[in-house]
């Protein structure tokens, strides 16, 4: 299974806006960009203009060197 497919499978609930359980996923920078683009494409999100709440789920991305940690969970306020 490709890394891209693995990341997509792990994050499909987030991308579709249907997930309820928090999940922590390790991503490379290009995978983080792929995930963000998939989410924007499916929800018609304008880059840089994210609302405070996105279907009860947000994506928090923290880069540490070449590793990106992406956390998806419910009820986070992305404006902070």
HELIX and SHEET records of a PDB file:
HELIX    1   1 UNK A    3  UNK A   16  1                                  14    
HELIX    2   2 UNK A   29  UNK A   43  1                                  15    
SHEET    1   A 3 UNK A  23  UNK A  28  0                                        
SHEET    2   A 3 UNK A  67  UNK A  74 -1                                        
SHEET    3   A 3 UNK A  57  UNK A  64 -1                                        
END                                                                             
